[in-house]
Amino acid sequence: MKRILWTTAAAAALTVVCTGTAFAQGGSTIRLGQDRQGQITERTREVFGEMRGVVYTLRGTPGERVRLLVRAAPPTGEDGIALDPRVTAAADLRSCFDDNGLIYGDMGPACPSDDDSGGGEQGLDSLLRTTIPDNGRLQIYVSQVGESLGAFTLSATPPLPPEAFSVREIARGGAPGEGVLGEVSRLDDAGRPNQVWRISGRPGETIRIRVSSEMMDPLLEIGTLNGESFTATSSDDDSGPGLNAQISTTIGSSGHVFARVVPVGVDATMPLQVDAPYRIEVLPPQRADALTPRTLGVGASIRGTLTTSDAENEEGGPVQYFRVTGRPGQRVAVHLESDDFDALLGFGTMGEEGFAVDTMNDDFEEGTLNSRLVVTIDEDGAGLVSVQALDNSTGDFTVRAVGVSRGPAATAN
């Protein structure tokens, strides 16, 4: 989990005092909006453990939000390798490191640290968004990653101003919405970046709203909107696949629902350090019998269609289940064929935590996107298979079961 920047402008100047090992490498000051150049060489002292670096002290108003950017200078040596800087900040840096220079609570509120979130031409810049501690003094450590050496520029600036309030639109049956929570997002009263969505549909229609992200753990809230004030009436964190959020709700007589996306674990003391893209989708409700397997007898063939109202796999893609019936111990070849998607066939059991896969098959022979598994019917005369697309898409398929001669015990084939 990473953290988000806070965006209140600060007019006062900040003092940055450069100190070294034992926090003594000569002092200098920097006014807010100015830069400070430095370098890490083979002669730079190892401040914490075996990590070479430079310590700075930034003074300001307690609670003041600041943006720390460390830009790596272009390489100057023949090897063409530049400094890969890491930036760490705390009220007392000594509480953040062990004897080997390892960071305690890395990315946590007490010792936030970053490497490479600032991007830059070489992708090595570091960016940290934090606040001045209660004692009015923030210690900053610019250190090397690995054995990299070189020059850098440290900038201490106010946060960027927040974007204007807006409500984004998405409709049932329409394309998914894309958003980003990050540096210029508006903050709620708890200091959390957030985005409000208006979801349109037919009054009385039940829908599923899902928010997914690879950069944050999203929280989805449903509520009311009065001007720019959002009041949550329900929320969800991890009901979707993985850490993703999902809520089923009914559209009221107004023909719309208001939803808000917020990152989990973020507040004014623990800002997100990177911009976090996310995706919001409006899906039909899951079928009541989505987890109930259909029966597929040996010698039978069933045509079906994967849709967004089916049960979901761990990645949120549609999946259907079939119970293959036959004689206990009978070996059966199960075939999955589709012209719409790359077929993925699984064999396993259904438990309290969902479908547990024993074996899977994709593309059972060269030149085909169809799947086949040879399975052994259990002592109850049944075996459970899952039907899904490799890319979690939807479409038509045919699944069939064919008895095979006795031979080695069954798996993918």
N, C-alpha and C positions, 0 to 999 in steps of 0.2 A: 504494500500500500504506500502511495506517495501522497504529498500534501499540496494544498492550494494557497496561492498568494492572497494577502489581504490588501485592500486597495484604498486606504485613507491617505491622502497626501500629507506630507510633513513639511512644514516651512522652515523648521529650525535646522541649523547646521549640525552635522554629526562629527565627532572627533574620532579618528582612527589612529591608534597608536601602535606602531609596529614594534613588537618585542620578539625575542628569539627564544632559545633554550633558557629555561628559568625566566622566560618572558623578558629578555633583555637583549635587544638587537638594535638599539637606537630608536628614538621616537619620531613620528611625523604625524601630521594631521591632514585630514581631507574634509572638505566641505561637501555637503550633500549635493550630488550631481557631478562631482569631480571623480577622476580616476586615480588609481595608485598603481604604479608599475613595481614589479618585483621579479625575482628569479630564484630558481632552485638549481644549485650546481652541486658538484661533488664536495665542495667545501661548506655547503649549508649544513648546519647542525641537525642532528637527529633529535627532534624535540620530544617525540613520544615513541618509545621503542626504537625500531629501525626505520621509521618513517622520517625522511627529510621534509622540512617544511618551515613556514613562517607564521608566527602568531600575531594577530592584530587585535586591538581592543576598540570597539565602536561604542561611543557614548551617545545617549539620547534619552528621550522621555520614556519611562516605563510603559509598556504596552504599545509603543509606537511600532508600526509595521514597516519593515524594510525589505529591500530586494538586493541580494548579494549575487553578483555575476562575476565569475572568474573566466577571463578569455585567455586561451593559450596563444602565445605568439607563434608565428610561422617558424618552422625549423631553420636553423642556420648552419648546422654541421653537415658534413659530407654524407652522413647516414640518413639525412632527411627525416629524422625522428624528432617530434616536438614533445614538450611537456604535456602529460595527461594529468591535469590538476583535479584534486578533490577538495571540496570546501565543507568544513564542519563548523557549527556555531553552538555556543552554550554560555551560560552564566559563568561556569568554571570548567574549562576544557579538561582539567585533570580528572574530573569525574567521568569522562567519556571514554578514556583509553586504559587498556591494560598494559603490562610491561612490554608486550610485543607490538604495541601500537595499534592493536585491534580496537574497533569502536564498539563501546557498550551502547545498546539501545539504538543502533544505527537506524535512521529514518524515524526515530521516535521523537516525542515532543521535547524531551530533555536535551537530547544531543542530535538534532537533525543534521543530516549529512547528504551530500550529493556528488555524483560523478557523471558528467556527460549530458545532463538534462538541458543545458544551455545551448546545445547544438554547436553552431559556429561552422566556419569553413571546413575545419578538420573533424567536426563532430566530437570535439574533446572538451568544450566549454562546460563549466558547472554553474548551476543556478539554484539558489536557495532562497526561500521566502520564509521569513520568521519575524519575531517581535523582540523588542528590547526587554530584557528581564526586569524584575522588580527593583533590582539595585541600580538600574540605569546604565549597566555596562554589559556589552555583548562581546565575548571573546570569539575570534574567528581564526580558524586554522586552515591555511592553504598548503596542501601537501601533495607529494608525488603519488601517482598510482604506479605500482611496480617500481622499476628503476628509471623511469622517464625523468629527463632533466630539461630545463629551458626556462624561458621568460614567460611572464603572465601579467595581466592587468586585472586588478580588483576594483569593482565598482560597487558603491553603496548608494542606492537611490530609493526614492519613495516608490510604492507600488504604482502600477499603471492605473489610470482611472477606469471605473467599471463601465460596461456597456449600458445603454439605455434599456429600461424595462420593456419587455416585449412578450407576447404570447404567441407561440408557434402553433401552426395548424397541422392536423393530420386527420384523415377520415377512415372510417371502417371500409375495408376493401381497397384502400389506396396504397401507395408505395410507403415503405417504412420511412420514418423520420430519422435524420442524422443530427447530432448535436455535439457540443464540446463544453465541458466544464473546466475552467482553468483560470488563468491569470486575470482576465478582464470580466469574469462572470460577476453578476450581482450577488451580494451576500444577504442572507436572512439575519434575523436578530441574534442567532447563535454563531454568526460568522461563517456559515456554510454557503458555498457557491450553489446556485440552483437555477433551474430553467422550468418554466411553466408551459404546458401544452394544452390546447383545446382539441378534444377528440370528438368528431361529429359522427352521427349515425342515426338510425331509426329509433324513435322513442319506444321504450320497452324492450329493446334488443339487448341481449347479453353478449358481452365481449370479454376477451382476455387482452390485457395490456402487458407487454413484456419489455423490459429494458435490459440490454446486454452491453458489456464493456470489457475489454481486455486490459484496461489501464486503471480501473477502479472497481470497488465493490459498490454497485449502485443501490440506492434506496428509492423505491417508487411510492409516492403518496397520491391518494385521491382526496379531493376536497372541494372547497368553494373559493371563489375569487371575488373580492370586493375592492375594486380599483386595482391597486398593486399589491394588496394584502391577500395572501393565500392562507387558508385555514384547513389543515389536514383533518379528514374524518376517518381515514384508514390508511394503512401503509404495509409494505412488504419489503423484506430484504432478500432472502435467498430461496424463494419458492420456485424460481425458474431453474433452468439447468446451471449447475455449478454455483457461482456466487451471484447469478443474475436474479433480478426481481420480476415478479409476475403477480398480477391481481385480476380476478374476474369481477366484473361489475355490470350493472344494468344502466343503460342510458335512460335518463329521465325525460319528462315531457318537453323540456327545452331542446332536446335533440342533440345534446352534447354533454361531455364530462370533462372536468378539469383535472389534469394530472401534473405532478411536479417531480423532477428528477434531482436527487441530492446524493452526494457521495457519503458512504458510511465511514465513521471514524474521523471525520474532519470537523474542526471548529477553529476558533480564533487562535488557539494555542498550538494547533497542529495543522497548518495549511498543507494542501496538496502541492507537491513540488513540480508536477508536470501538467500540461494540458491533457485532459482525459476525454477522448472521443467516446461517444456511446451511440447506440441504435435503439429506437423505440418502435415497436410494432403493435398493430391492432389485429388480433386474431379471433376467429370464431371460437366459441366455447368447445372444450374437449368433449367428445362423445361420452355419454354415461357408461357405455360398455367398452370404452377404448382399451381397457386392460383385460377384457374377457377374450380368451383365445377362441378362434373359429376351428372347427374340426376338419381335418384333412385326412381322409382315409387312404390307405395304400391303393394305388390305382386311380385315385381321383385327381382332378385338376380344378383349381379355383382361380377365377379372374377377379382382380381387385384394383383399388386405386388408393395410393397414399395421398392424404390430404392434411391440411393444417389442423384439422379437428381430431386427428388420431392421437394415440399416446405418443409420448416424446422419449427419445433416447437421451443420453447424458449430454449431448451437444444441442438439444432442443429440436432435433429433426424428427419428422413423423416416423412411426414404427407400428407395425401390426404383428400380432402373434397368432400362430397356428399350432394346434395340438395334433400331431401325427399319430394316428391310431393303427394298430396292427397286432400281431401276435407278440407276446413277451419274448425278447431276444431276437426278434426279426430284424434283419438289416435292410434299411430303406435308403434309397437315393432321393434326396429332396432337391428339386430344380427350381430356381427363381430366374425368370426371364422378363425383360422389359425393353421396349424401344424408346422409353422416355428418360431413363436414368441408368447409371452404373449400379447394378444390383449388388447388394451386400446381404448375405444370408448368415444367420447365427443359430446356434444350438445350445440350449442350456436349461435352467430351471427358474421358476418364479418364486421369489422369497419376499420377506417383509420389506426389504430395501429395493425391490424391483427385480428386473430380469438379470440373472447372473449368467454370463456367457461362458460356456466351456470351450467352444471353438467357433471360428467364423471362416467364411470363404468369400473372396472377391475374384472374379475372372478365373474360373476353374481351369481354363485352357487358353493358350495363346490365340489372340484374334477375336476373343469374345468379351463382352462386358457382363455376361450372365454368370450366375453362381450355382454351385452344386455342393452339397454336403452328403456324405454317406453316414448315417446315424444308426444306432442300435436302439430299438424300442425297449423301454424299461419294463420292470416286472409287472407294472400295472397296465401294460399294453399301450403305452403312449410315450411321446417325446415332444418337447416344445421347441419350436423354431421361431425366429424373428425375421421379419422382412422389412428392409429399409434401403435407402439410397446411400451410396458412398459419400455423396456431397450433401446429404440431408435434404434433397429436393423432393418434389411431389411428382406423381404421374401414375400411369396404368402399369399393371404387372400381371403375370401368371405364375402361380406356384403349383407344383405337382409333386406327387410322391410315387415312386416306382420301387417295387421289391427287387432286391438283388440277391445273387447267389451268396452262399456262406463263404467267409474268408476271414482275413484279419480283422481285428476289432476296429470299429468305426471312428472316423473323424472327417476332416476336410479332405476333399479329393478333387 
